[in-house]
């Protein structure tokens, strides 16, 4: 979904392309062409399901995203684009993911576990906003 923060590490072989996205009635899929754990370089299909019990409705969110993306950037091949047509960088994505989860009352430990990060290095990319810290400190929500 993102490019590395360091330009020298950017590679188009790791990007997901718009033409690989497939929408279905209860899920969508897209191809993740390469990642460091894929030693055979054949890619993986990402499957995102949508269930009535889910509060985020990922399929509906994907339809909304695609409508904006295809209207503004129909000629660009990348699947994931920002409002200015650029590919998001890792730190941008992690900061917004953390902000969204913090507002929901999810602790850093849960974010670390959900992201499968072995260390707390992910915190380097997160800018703490005083309002988000307040939510984290006073949150009563647990997973």
Secondary structure as UniProt FT lines:
FT   HELIX           7..9
FT   HELIX           12..14
FT   HELIX           18..20
FT   STRAND          22..23
FT   STRAND          27..32
FT   TURN            36..37
FT   TURN            39..40
FT   STRAND          44..49
FT   TURN            52..53
FT   HELIX           58..73
FT   TURN            74..75
FT   TURN            83..84
FT   HELIX           90..103
FT   TURN            104..105
FT   HELIX           108..114
FT   TURN            115..116
FT   HELIX           121..125
FT   HELIX           130..138
//
